[in-house]
Amino acid sequence: MPGVEHEVWIPALHRDLTGGVESVRIAGDTVGEVITRLERLYPGIEARLCDEGRIRPYISVAVNGEITRRGLRQRLAAPSEIHFVPALGGG
């Protein structure tokens, strides 16, 4: 079991699933493992973040302030700060 814990920030749109919790500490070797563990704590969050085994197209994943294009496969070797950033609509 992975021992490195990451601080995961929950988007405001999804905090209805977390009872208002803004961030949690979760271990995982990849973003995918972190989401799997998030789902165990907050059922339904994986469906909001992922679709057909991929991060939803309107959500970006930022690891330590940098947007990653590796999605669920992004490796997390050191303690990291992870944000799921929903796209902003408007025009």
PyMOL commands that set and color helices and strands:
alter all, ss='L'
color gray80, all
select helices_A, chain A and resi 12-14+31-41+45-49+71-73
alter helices_A, ss='H'
color red, helices_A
select strands_A, chain A and resi 5-9+23-27+50-51+54-55+59-63+66-68+81-86
alter strands_A, ss='S'
color yellow, strands_A
deselect
rebuild
show_as cartoon
